[in-house]
């Protein structure tokens, strides 16, 4: 699954929404993206990095949902006060962060 497909799926609550405003599909994440698929795999740091801020669910719930879609946790930077983020990677290794949502 390519990063834009994966991120769009996370934001669309499981529906693929590549090259569209996924906020129209789900209130979970507002993300507007359009990108080009390339045949080469990731060989260096991302040129584009997504920070997802969940709406209607907690950061922990969003992380669990992303894990269920094939992501993995790289590092948990959650602070004792609830701030911070969780650094994750999609199935191809493209990194993104899940920030604290409106529910925590």
Biopython code that builds the backbone (N, CA, C, O; Angstrom):
import numpy as np
from Bio.PDB.StructureBuilder import StructureBuilder

atoms = [
    (1, "UNK", "N", (0.853, -1.170, 0.000)),
    (1, "UNK", "CA", (0.000, 0.000, 0.000)),
    (1, "UNK", "C", (0.899, 1.233, 0.000)),
    (1, "UNK", "O", (1.739, 1.357, 0.891)),
    (2, "UNK", "N", (0.763, 2.132, -0.941)),
    (2, "UNK", "CA", (1.569, 3.339, -1.029)),
    (2, "UNK", "C", (1.182, 4.307, 0.070)),
    (2, "UNK", "O", (0.083, 4.217, 0.616)),
    (3, "UNK", "N", (2.088, 5.249, 0.408)),
    (3, "UNK", "CA", (1.828, 6.146, 1.538)),
    (3, "UNK", "C", (0.541, 6.937, 1.369)),
    (3, "UNK", "O", (-0.228, 7.063, 2.322)),
    (4, "UNK", "N", (0.287, 7.474, 0.182)),
    (4, "UNK", "CA", (-0.934, 8.261, 0.056)),
    (4, "UNK", "C", (-2.167, 7.387, 0.184)),
    (4, "UNK", "O", (-3.184, 7.840, 0.710)),
    (5, "UNK", "N", (-2.108, 6.152, -0.278)),
    (5, "UNK", "CA", (-3.229, 5.238, -0.105)),
    (5, "UNK", "C", (-3.383, 4.873, 1.361)),
    (5, "UNK", "O", (-4.498, 4.854, 1.881)),
    (6, "UNK", "N", (-2.272, 4.583, 2.034)),
    (6, "UNK", "CA", (-2.330, 4.221, 3.440)),
    (6, "UNK", "C", (-2.850, 5.378, 4.281)),
    (6, "UNK", "O", (-3.775, 5.196, 5.072)),
    (7, "UNK", "N", (-2.271, 6.562, 4.126)),
    (7, "UNK", "CA", (-2.698, 7.720, 4.911)),
    (7, "UNK", "C", (-4.147, 8.065, 4.599)),
    (7, "UNK", "O", (-4.913, 8.393, 5.505)),
    (8, "UNK", "N", (-4.527, 7.997, 3.339)),
    (8, "UNK", "CA", (-5.920, 8.274, 2.990)),
    (8, "UNK", "C", (-6.846, 7.252, 3.621)),
    (8, "UNK", "O", (-7.946, 7.600, 4.051)),
    (9, "UNK", "N", (-6.420, 5.990, 3.684)),
    (9, "UNK", "CA", (-7.240, 4.959, 4.314)),
    (9, "UNK", "C", (-7.369, 5.208, 5.808)),
    (9, "UNK", "O", (-8.450, 5.039, 6.372)),
    (10, "UNK", "N", (-6.281, 5.608, 6.456)),
    (10, "UNK", "CA", (-6.343, 5.949, 7.875)),
    (10, "UNK", "C", (-7.339, 7.086, 8.073)),
    (10, "UNK", "O", (-8.194, 7.019, 8.956)),
    (11, "UNK", "N", (-7.233, 8.120, 7.259)),
    (11, "UNK", "CA", (-8.114, 9.272, 7.395)),
    (11, "UNK", "C", (-9.544, 9.021, 6.982)),
    (11, "UNK", "O", (-10.451, 9.722, 7.430)),
    (12, "UNK", "N", (-9.760, 8.039, 6.140)),
    (12, "UNK", "CA", (-11.109, 7.790, 5.635)),
    (12, "UNK", "C", (-11.813, 6.677, 6.388)),
    (12, "UNK", "O", (-12.846, 6.187, 5.932)),
    (13, "UNK", "N", (-11.287, 6.274, 7.514)),
    (13, "UNK", "CA", (-11.957, 5.250, 8.300)),
    (13, "UNK", "C", (-12.024, 3.905, 7.606)),
    (13, "UNK", "O", (-12.971, 3.145, 7.813)),
    (14, "UNK", "N", (-11.018, 3.599, 6.775)),
    (14, "UNK", "CA", (-10.973, 2.297, 6.122)),
    (14, "UNK", "C", (-11.348, 2.339, 4.651)),
    (14, "UNK", "O", (-11.175, 1.345, 3.947)),
    (15, "UNK", "N", (-11.858, 3.470, 4.170)),
    (15, "UNK", "CA", (-12.196, 3.597, 2.754)),
    (15, "UNK", "C", (-11.022, 4.248, 2.041)),
    (15, "UNK", "O", (-10.435, 5.190, 2.573)),
    (16, "UNK", "N", (-10.666, 3.781, 0.870)),
    (16, "UNK", "CA", (-9.595, 4.411, 0.118)),
    (16, "UNK", "C", (-10.085, 5.741, -0.422)),
    (16, "UNK", "O", (-11.171, 5.828, -0.996)),
    (17, "UNK", "N", (-9.283, 6.770, -0.236)),
    (17, "UNK", "CA", (-9.692, 8.107, -0.666)),
    (17, "UNK", "C", (-8.511, 8.867, -1.248)),
    (17, "UNK", "O", (-8.340, 10.054, -0.973)),
    (18, "UNK", "N", (-7.701, 8.196, -2.046)),
    (18, "UNK", "CA", (-6.515, 8.807, -2.611)),
    (18, "UNK", "C", (-6.899, 9.986, -3.494)),
    (18, "UNK", "O", (-7.873, 9.932, -4.245)),
    (19, "UNK", "N", (-6.114, 11.049, -3.386)),
    (19, "UNK", "CA", (-6.278, 12.262, -4.166)),
    (19, "UNK", "C", (-7.641, 12.922, -3.929)),
    (19, "UNK", "O", (-8.251, 13.468, -4.849)),
    (20, "UNK", "N", (-8.097, 12.861, -2.693)),
    (20, "UNK", "CA", (-9.329, 13.549, -2.353)),
    (20, "UNK", "C", (-9.244, 14.064, -0.941)),
    (20, "UNK", "O", (-8.325, 13.718, -0.198)),
    (21, "UNK", "N", (-10.190, 14.882, -0.570)),
    (21, "UNK", "CA", (-10.272, 15.403, 0.779)),
    (21, "UNK", "C", (-10.931, 14.320, 1.620)),
    (21, "UNK", "O", (-12.144, 14.126, 1.541)),
    (22, "UNK", "N", (-10.141, 13.609, 2.427)),
    (22, "UNK", "CA", (-10.687, 12.488, 3.175)),
    (22, "UNK", "C", (-11.599, 12.936, 4.302)),
    (22, "UNK", "O", (-12.310, 12.112, 4.877)),
    (23, "UNK", "N", (-11.598, 14.224, 4.633)),
    (23, "UNK", "CA", (-12.487, 14.688, 5.696)),
    (23, "UNK", "C", (-13.946, 14.530, 5.287)),
    (23, "UNK", "O", (-14.824, 14.508, 6.149)),
    (24, "UNK", "N", (-14.220, 14.421, 3.997)),
    (24, "UNK", "CA", (-15.591, 14.218, 3.554)),
    (24, "UNK", "C", (-16.066, 12.793, 3.825)),
    (24, "UNK", "O", (-17.267, 12.524, 3.822)),
    (25, "UNK", "N", (-15.110, 11.869, 4.064)),
    (25, "UNK", "CA", (-15.448, 10.472, 4.321)),
    (25, "UNK", "C", (-15.555, 10.163, 5.811)),
    (25, "UNK", "O", (-16.311, 9.279, 6.211)),
    (26, "UNK", "N", (-14.813, 10.877, 6.616)),
    (26, "UNK", "CA", (-14.742, 10.571, 8.039)),
    (26, "UNK", "C", (-14.246, 11.799, 8.781)),
    (26, "UNK", "O", (-13.392, 12.523, 8.268)),
    (27, "UNK", "N", (-14.756, 12.046, 9.967)),
    (27, "UNK", "CA", (-14.250, 13.175, 10.743)),
    (27, "UNK", "C", (-12.953, 12.852, 11.473)),
    (27, "UNK", "O", (-12.473, 13.674, 12.253)),
    (28, "UNK", "N", (-12.366, 11.663, 11.239)),
    (28, "UNK", "CA", (-11.212, 11.251, 12.031)),
    (28, "UNK", "C", (-9.961, 12.068, 11.754)),
    (28, "UNK", "O", (-9.222, 12.384, 12.686)),
    (29, "UNK", "N", (-9.704, 12.416, 10.514)),
    (29, "UNK", "CA", (-8.489, 13.137, 10.151)),
    (29, "UNK", "C", (-8.787, 14.042, 8.972)),
    (29, "UNK", "O", (-9.419, 13.611, 8.008)),
    (30, "UNK", "N", (-8.343, 15.288, 9.034)),
    (30, "UNK", "CA", (-8.483, 16.180, 7.884)),
    (30, "UNK", "C", (-7.179, 16.135, 7.114)),
    (30, "UNK", "O", (-6.128, 16.501, 7.640)),
    (31, "UNK", "N", (-7.243, 15.694, 5.885)),
    (31, "UNK", "CA", (-6.063, 15.545, 5.048)),
    (31, "UNK", "C", (-6.464, 15.749, 3.602)),
    (31, "UNK", "O", (-7.359, 15.075, 3.094)),
    (32, "UNK", "N", (-5.804, 16.674, 2.950)),
    (32, "UNK", "CA", (-6.015, 16.876, 1.523)),
    (32, "UNK", "C", (-4.677, 16.589, 0.867)),
    (32, "UNK", "O", (-3.673, 17.228, 1.178)),
    (33, "UNK", "N", (-4.670, 15.633, -0.035)),
    (33, "UNK", "CA", (-3.404, 15.241, -0.644)),
    (33, "UNK", "C", (-3.598, 14.819, -2.090)),
    (33, "UNK", "O", (-4.658, 14.327, -2.477)),
    (34, "UNK", "N", (-2.578, 15.017, -2.857)),
    (34, "UNK", "CA", (-2.518, 14.509, -4.216)),
    (34, "UNK", "C", (-1.052, 14.222, -4.489)),
    (34, "UNK", "O", (-0.206, 15.101, -4.323)),
    (35, "UNK", "N", (-0.750, 13.023, -4.896)),
    (35, "UNK", "CA", (0.636, 12.686, -5.167)),
    (35, "UNK", "C", (0.716, 11.687, -6.303)),
    (35, "UNK", "O", (-0.285, 11.107, -6.724)),
    (36, "UNK", "N", (1.908, 11.507, -6.777)),
    (36, "UNK", "CA", (2.136, 10.628, -7.915)),
    (36, "UNK", "C", (2.772, 9.328, -7.448)),
    (36, "UNK", "O", (3.719, 9.350, -6.662)),
    (37, "UNK", "N", (2.265, 8.203, -7.921)),
    (37, "UNK", "CA", (2.859, 6.905, -7.614)),
    (37, "UNK", "C", (4.123, 6.731, -8.454)),
    (37, "UNK", "O", (4.144, 7.080, -9.635)),
    (38, "UNK", "N", (5.171, 6.192, -7.842)),
    (38, "UNK", "CA", (6.418, 5.923, -8.561)),
    (38, "UNK", "C", (6.799, 4.466, -8.331)),
    (38, "UNK", "O", (6.461, 3.896, -7.294)),
    (39, "UNK", "N", (7.497, 3.861, -9.282)),
    (39, "UNK", "CA", (7.841, 2.445, -9.143)),
    (39, "UNK", "C", (8.952, 2.173, -8.134)),
    (39, "UNK", "O", (9.083, 1.048, -7.652)),
    (40, "UNK", "N", (9.763, 3.196, -7.804)),
    (40, "UNK", "CA", (10.881, 2.992, -6.893)),
    (40, "UNK", "C", (10.398, 2.917, -5.449)),
    (40, "UNK", "O", (9.438, 3.588, -5.069)),
    (41, "UNK", "N", (11.073, 2.096, -4.653)),
    (41, "UNK", "CA", (10.793, 2.032, -3.223)),
    (41, "UNK", "C", (11.450, 3.181, -2.495)),
    (41, "UNK", "O", (12.225, 3.939, -3.078)),
    (42, "UNK", "N", (11.139, 3.309, -1.221)),
    (42, "UNK", "CA", (11.727, 4.366, -0.396)),
    (42, "UNK", "C", (13.210, 4.080, -0.206)),
    (42, "UNK", "O", (13.589, 2.969, 0.164)),
    (43, "UNK", "N", (14.054, 5.086, -0.459)),
    (43, "UNK", "CA", (15.489, 4.891, -0.302)),
    (43, "UNK", "C", (16.117, 5.930, 0.616)),
    (43, "UNK", "O", (17.301, 5.832, 0.938)),
    (44, "UNK", "N", (15.348, 6.919, 1.039)),
    (44, "UNK", "CA", (15.878, 7.973, 1.900)),
    (44, "UNK", "C", (14.736, 8.533, 2.751)),
    (44, "UNK", "O", (13.616, 8.023, 2.726)),
    (45, "UNK", "N", (15.042, 9.582, 3.497)),
    (45, "UNK", "CA", (14.037, 10.228, 4.343)),
    (45, "UNK", "C", (12.860, 10.709, 3.494)),
    (45, "UNK", "O", (13.033, 11.106, 2.342)),
    (46, "UNK", "N", (11.666, 10.668, 4.080)),
    (46, "UNK", "CA", (10.472, 11.121, 3.363)),
    (46, "UNK", "C", (10.625, 12.555, 2.879)),
    (46, "UNK", "O", (11.213, 13.388, 3.569)),
    (47, "UNK", "N", (10.106, 12.839, 1.719)),
    (47, "UNK", "CA", (10.056, 14.210, 1.233)),
    (47, "UNK", "C", (8.827, 14.917, 1.784)),
    (47, "UNK", "O", (8.774, 16.146, 1.842)),
    (48, "UNK", "N", (7.860, 14.139, 2.179)),
    (48, "UNK", "CA", (6.615, 14.659, 2.716)),
    (48, "UNK", "C", (6.303, 13.873, 3.974)),
    (48, "UNK", "O", (6.356, 12.643, 3.972)),
    (49, "UNK", "N", (5.977, 14.579, 5.051)),
    (49, "UNK", "CA", (5.700, 13.918, 6.324)),
    (49, "UNK", "C", (4.316, 14.339, 6.784)),
    (49, "UNK", "O", (3.990, 15.526, 6.774)),
    (50, "UNK", "N", (3.501, 13.372, 7.188)),
    (50, "UNK", "CA", (2.153, 13.653, 7.653)),
    (50, "UNK", "C", (2.106, 13.608, 9.175)),
    (50, "UNK", "O", (2.654, 12.694, 9.791)),
    (51, "UNK", "N", (1.456, 14.587, 9.772)),
    (51, "UNK", "CA", (1.111, 14.566, 11.186)),
    (51, "UNK", "C", (-0.398, 14.451, 11.245)),
    (51, "UNK", "O", (-1.108, 15.342, 10.779)),
    (52, "UNK", "N", (-0.894, 13.370, 11.812)),
    (52, "UNK", "CA", (-2.326, 13.141, 11.895)),
    (52, "UNK", "C", (-2.820, 13.543, 13.278)),
    (52, "UNK", "O", (-2.228, 13.162, 14.288)),
    (53, "UNK", "N", (-3.895, 14.305, 13.323)),
    (53, "UNK", "CA", (-4.513, 14.697, 14.582)),
    (53, "UNK", "C", (-5.927, 14.137, 14.581)),
    (53, "UNK", "O", (-6.802, 14.671, 13.899)),
    (54, "UNK", "N", (-6.164, 13.065, 15.339)),
    (54, "UNK", "CA", (-7.473, 12.409, 15.302)),
    (54, "UNK", "C", (-8.590, 13.278, 15.869)),
    (54, "UNK", "O", (-8.384, 14.055, 16.801)),
    (55, "UNK", "N", (-9.752, 13.132, 15.297)),
    (55, "UNK", "CA", (-10.963, 13.802, 15.765)),
    (55, "UNK", "C", (-11.990, 12.721, 16.082)),
    (55, "UNK", "O", (-12.202, 11.808, 15.284)),
    (56, "UNK", "N", (-12.616, 12.824, 17.228)),
    (56, "UNK", "CA", (-13.624, 11.842, 17.593)),
    (56, "UNK", "C", (-13.063, 10.565, 18.183)),
    (56, "UNK", "O", (-13.805, 9.618, 18.443)),
    (57, "UNK", "N", (-11.758, 10.536, 18.396)),
    (57, "UNK", "CA", (-11.113, 9.382, 19.034)),
    (57, "UNK", "C", (-9.815, 9.863, 19.663)),
    (57, "UNK", "O", (-9.327, 10.952, 19.359)),
    (58, "UNK", "N", (-9.272, 9.050, 20.528)),
    (58, "UNK", "CA", (-8.016, 9.391, 21.184)),
    (58, "UNK", "C", (-6.831, 9.041, 20.296)),
    (58, "UNK", "O", (-6.975, 8.334, 19.299)),
    (59, "UNK", "N", (-5.666, 9.540, 20.667)),
    (59, "UNK", "CA", (-4.442, 9.176, 19.944)),
    (59, "UNK", "C", (-4.245, 7.663, 20.028)),
    (59, "UNK", "O", (-3.916, 7.026, 19.027)),
    (60, "UNK", "N", (-4.445, 7.082, 21.218)),
    (60, "UNK", "CA", (-4.258, 5.635, 21.378)),
    (60, "UNK", "C", (-5.194, 4.855, 20.461)),
    (60, "UNK", "O", (-4.787, 3.853, 19.874)),
    (61, "UNK", "N", (-6.437, 5.297, 20.332)),
    (61, "UNK", "CA", (-7.379, 4.618, 19.432)),
    (61, "UNK", "C", (-6.936, 4.746, 17.982)),
    (61, "UNK", "O", (-7.053, 3.793, 17.211)),
    (62, "UNK", "N", (-6.427, 5.915, 17.605)),
    (62, "UNK", "CA", (-5.952, 6.117, 16.227)),
    (62, "UNK", "C", (-4.724, 5.257, 15.950)),
    (62, "UNK", "O", (-4.598, 4.684, 14.868)),
    (63, "UNK", "N", (-3.820, 5.164, 16.920)),
    (63, "UNK", "CA", (-2.632, 4.311, 16.763)),
    (63, "UNK", "C", (-3.066, 2.857, 16.591)),
    (63, "UNK", "O", (-2.548, 2.163, 15.717)),
    (64, "UNK", "N", (-4.003, 2.387, 17.404)),
    (64, "UNK", "CA", (-4.488, 1.008, 17.283)),
    (64, "UNK", "C", (-5.131, 0.766, 15.920)),
    (64, "UNK", "O", (-4.955, -0.296, 15.324)),
    (65, "UNK", "N", (-5.874, 1.753, 15.431)),
    (65, "UNK", "CA", (-6.510, 1.625, 14.110)),
    (65, "UNK", "C", (-5.457, 1.541, 13.019)),
    (65, "UNK", "O", (-5.570, 0.722, 12.107)),
    (66, "UNK", "N", (-4.421, 2.392, 13.107)),
    (66, "UNK", "CA", (-3.340, 2.361, 12.114)),
    (66, "UNK", "C", (-2.586, 1.032, 12.175)),
    (66, "UNK", "O", (-2.216, 0.482, 11.138)),
    (67, "UNK", "N", (-2.357, 0.517, 13.382)),
    (67, "UNK", "CA", (-1.708, -0.795, 13.517)),
    (67, "UNK", "C", (-2.531, -1.871, 12.826)),
    (67, "UNK", "O", (-1.981, -2.759, 12.176)),
    (68, "UNK", "N", (-3.841, -1.791, 12.966)),
    (68, "UNK", "CA", (-4.730, -2.755, 12.321)),
    (68, "UNK", "C", (-4.694, -2.679, 10.804)),
    (68, "UNK", "O", (-5.035, -3.642, 10.117)),
    (69, "UNK", "N", (-4.278, -1.527, 10.285)),
    (69, "UNK", "CA", (-4.163, -1.350, 8.839)),
    (69, "UNK", "C", (-2.769, -1.708, 8.322)),
    (69, "UNK", "O", (-2.502, -1.589, 7.127)),
    (70, "UNK", "N", (-1.878, -2.148, 9.220)),
    (70, "UNK", "CA", (-0.557, -2.593, 8.797)),
    (70, "UNK", "C", (0.592, -1.684, 9.171)),
    (70, "UNK", "O", (1.737, -1.977, 8.826)),
    (71, "UNK", "N", (0.327, -0.588, 9.867)),
    (71, "UNK", "CA", (1.407, 0.299, 10.294)),
    (71, "UNK", "C", (2.163, -0.331, 11.461)),
    (71, "UNK", "O", (1.728, -1.332, 12.030)),
    (72, "UNK", "N", (3.300, 0.270, 11.808)),
    (72, "UNK", "CA", (4.042, -0.164, 12.987)),
    (72, "UNK", "C", (4.510, 1.072, 13.745)),
    (72, "UNK", "O", (4.713, 2.132, 13.153)),
    (73, "UNK", "N", (4.678, 0.932, 15.044)),
    (73, "UNK", "CA", (5.172, 2.020, 15.879)),
    (73, "UNK", "C", (6.689, 2.022, 15.825)),
    (73, "UNK", "O", (7.328, 0.990, 16.027)),
    (74, "UNK", "N", (7.260, 3.189, 15.550)),
    (74, "UNK", "CA", (8.708, 3.354, 15.566)),
    (74, "UNK", "C", (9.142, 3.884, 16.929)),
    (74, "UNK", "O", (10.094, 3.376, 17.521)),
    (75, "UNK", "N", (8.440, 4.911, 17.429)),
    (75, "UNK", "CA", (8.787, 5.508, 18.729)),
    (75, "UNK", "C", (7.562, 6.201, 19.297)),
    (75, "UNK", "O", (6.801, 6.841, 18.571)),
    (76, "UNK", "N", (7.381, 6.067, 20.593)),
    (76, "UNK", "CA", (6.277, 6.720, 21.293)),
    (76, "UNK", "C", (6.841, 7.897, 22.065)),
    (76, "UNK", "O", (7.585, 7.719, 23.029)),
    (77, "UNK", "N", (6.484, 9.107, 21.637)),
    (77, "UNK", "CA", (6.962, 10.338, 22.264)),
    (77, "UNK", "C", (5.855, 10.983, 23.094)),
    (77, "UNK", "O", (5.817, 12.205, 23.240)),
    (78, "UNK", "N", (4.961, 10.167, 23.636)),
    (78, "UNK", "CA", (3.886, 10.674, 24.477)),
    (78, "UNK", "C", (4.484, 11.147, 25.799)),
    (78, "UNK", "O", (5.240, 10.420, 26.443)),
    (79, "UNK", "N", (4.137, 12.376, 26.196)),
    (79, "UNK", "CA", (4.633, 12.944, 27.447)),
    (79, "UNK", "C", (3.659, 12.662, 28.585)),
    (79, "UNK", "O", (2.487, 12.376, 28.337)),
    (80, "UNK", "N", (4.123, 12.736, 29.817)),
    (80, "UNK", "CA", (3.243, 12.502, 30.968)),
    (80, "UNK", "C", (2.013, 13.415, 31.001)),
    (80, "UNK", "O", (0.968, 13.027, 31.525)),
    (81, "UNK", "N", (2.133, 14.632, 30.441)),
    (81, "UNK", "CA", (0.990, 15.553, 30.434)),
    (81, "UNK", "C", (0.000, 15.258, 29.307)),
    (81, "UNK", "O", (-0.996, 15.966, 29.157)),
    (82, "UNK", "N", (0.270, 14.212, 28.511)),
    (82, "UNK", "CA", (-0.623, 13.833, 27.420)),
    (82, "UNK", "C", (-0.237, 14.417, 26.077)),
    (82, "UNK", "O", (-0.781, 14.012, 25.050)),
    (83, "UNK", "N", (0.683, 15.353, 26.064)),
    (83, "UNK", "CA", (1.155, 15.923, 24.802)),
    (83, "UNK", "C", (2.052, 14.942, 24.079)),
    (83, "UNK", "O", (2.187, 13.789, 24.488)),
    (84, "UNK", "N", (2.659, 15.401, 23.011)),
    (84, "UNK", "CA", (3.585, 14.576, 22.258)),
    (84, "UNK", "C", (2.937, 13.891, 21.067)),
    (84, "UNK", "O", (1.890, 14.318, 20.581)),
    (85, "UNK", "N", (3.574, 12.826, 20.606)),
    (85, "UNK", "CA", (3.130, 12.148, 19.398)),
    (85, "UNK", "C", (3.657, 10.722, 19.390)),
    (85, "UNK", "O", (4.518, 10.359, 20.192)),
    (86, "UNK", "N", (3.127, 9.917, 18.472)),
    (86, "UNK", "CA", (3.630, 8.574, 18.230)),
    (86, "UNK", "C", (4.123, 8.538, 16.791)),
    (86, "UNK", "O", (3.363, 8.802, 15.859)),
    (87, "UNK", "N", (5.394, 8.212, 16.616)),
    (87, "UNK", "CA", (5.990, 8.088, 15.282)),
    (87, "UNK", "C", (5.707, 6.687, 14.778)),
    (87, "UNK", "O", (6.022, 5.700, 15.442)),
    (88, "UNK", "N", (5.106, 6.608, 13.590)),
    (88, "UNK", "CA", (4.729, 5.328, 12.997)),
    (88, "UNK", "C", (5.258, 5.235, 11.579)),
    (88, "UNK", "O", (5.736, 6.222, 11.019)),
    (89, "UNK", "N", (5.171, 4.057, 11.004)),
    (89, "UNK", "CA", (5.535, 3.850, 9.600)),
    (89, "UNK", "C", (4.456, 3.002, 8.952)),
    (89, "UNK", "O", (3.922, 2.076, 9.563)),
    (90, "UNK", "N", (4.144, 3.329, 7.712)),
    (90, "UNK", "CA", (3.177, 2.517, 6.964)),
    (90, "UNK", "C", (3.867, 1.213, 6.550)),
    (90, "UNK", "O", (5.054, 1.042, 6.828)),
    (91, "UNK", "N", (3.163, 0.301, 5.898)),
    (91, "UNK", "CA", (3.765, -0.993, 5.540)),
    (91, "UNK", "C", (5.019, -0.893, 4.670)),
    (91, "UNK", "O", (5.811, -1.835, 4.633)),
    (92, "UNK", "N", (5.218, 0.227, 3.969)),
    (92, "UNK", "CA", (6.411, 0.387, 3.130)),
    (92, "UNK", "C", (7.517, 1.170, 3.819)),
    (92, "UNK", "O", (8.565, 1.411, 3.221)),
    (93, "UNK", "N", (7.299, 1.573, 5.073)),
    (93, "UNK", "CA", (8.333, 2.284, 5.814)),
    (93, "UNK", "C", (8.217, 3.793, 5.793)),
    (93, "UNK", "O", (9.061, 4.470, 6.379)),
    (94, "UNK", "N", (7.202, 4.352, 5.138)),
    (94, "UNK", "CA", (7.007, 5.791, 5.114)),
    (94, "UNK", "C", (6.513, 6.246, 6.484)),
    (94, "UNK", "O", (5.528, 5.718, 7.000)),
    (95, "UNK", "N", (7.191, 7.213, 7.063)),
    (95, "UNK", "CA", (6.899, 7.634, 8.426)),
    (95, "UNK", "C", (5.805, 8.692, 8.493)),
    (95, "UNK", "O", (5.655, 9.518, 7.593)),
    (96, "UNK", "N", (5.050, 8.644, 9.579)),
    (96, "UNK", "CA", (4.035, 9.655, 9.879)),
    (96, "UNK", "C", (3.854, 9.680, 11.379)),
    (96, "UNK", "O", (4.228, 8.729, 12.066)),
    (97, "UNK", "N", (3.282, 10.760, 11.899)),
    (97, "UNK", "CA", (3.060, 10.907, 13.332)),
    (97, "UNK", "C", (1.586, 10.984, 13.638)),
    (97, "UNK", "O", (0.803, 11.511, 12.848)),
    (98, "UNK", "N", (1.209, 10.457, 14.787)),
    (98, "UNK", "CA", (-0.147, 10.600, 15.286)),
    (98, "UNK", "C", (-0.043, 11.482, 16.527)),
    (98, "UNK", "O", (0.566, 11.107, 17.528)),
    (99, "UNK", "N", (-0.651, 12.660, 16.434)),
    (99, "UNK", "CA", (-0.627, 13.605, 17.539)),
    (99, "UNK", "C", (-1.793, 13.354, 18.481)),
    (99, "UNK", "O", (-2.658, 12.517, 18.219)),
    (100, "UNK", "N", (-1.799, 14.084, 19.567)),
    (100, "UNK", "CA", (-2.906, 13.999, 20.517)),
    (100, "UNK", "C", (-4.165, 14.512, 19.832)),
    (100, "UNK", "O", (-4.145, 15.566, 19.195)),
    (101, "UNK", "N", (-5.246, 13.776, 19.960)),
    (101, "UNK", "CA", (-6.507, 14.179, 19.365)),
    (101, "UNK", "C", (-7.348, 15.015, 20.315)),
    (101, "UNK", "O", (-6.942, 15.286, 21.445)),
    (102, "UNK", "N", (-8.500, 15.416, 19.856)),
    (102, "UNK", "CA", (-9.389, 16.240, 20.671)),
    (102, "UNK", "C", (-9.890, 15.496, 21.907)),
    (102, "UNK", "O", (-10.290, 16.125, 22.887)),
    (103, "UNK", "N", (-9.872, 14.165, 21.868)),
    (103, "UNK", "CA", (-10.316, 13.366, 23.016)),
    (103, "UNK", "C", (-9.149, 12.868, 23.857)),
    (103, "UNK", "O", (-9.349, 12.134, 24.825)),
    (104, "UNK", "N", (-7.956, 13.255, 23.502)),
    (104, "UNK", "CA", (-6.775, 12.851, 24.283)),
    (104, "UNK", "C", (-5.763, 12.100, 23.496)),
    (104, "UNK", "O", (-4.729, 11.706, 24.036)),
]
sb = StructureBuilder()
sb.init_structure("model")
sb.init_model(0)
sb.init_chain("A")
sb.init_seg("    ")
for serial, (resi, resn, name, xyz) in enumerate(atoms, 1):
    if name == "N":
        sb.init_residue(resn, " ", resi, " ")
    sb.init_atom(name, np.array(xyz, "f"), 0.0, 1.0, " ", f" {name:<3s}", serial, name[0])
structure = sb.get_structure()
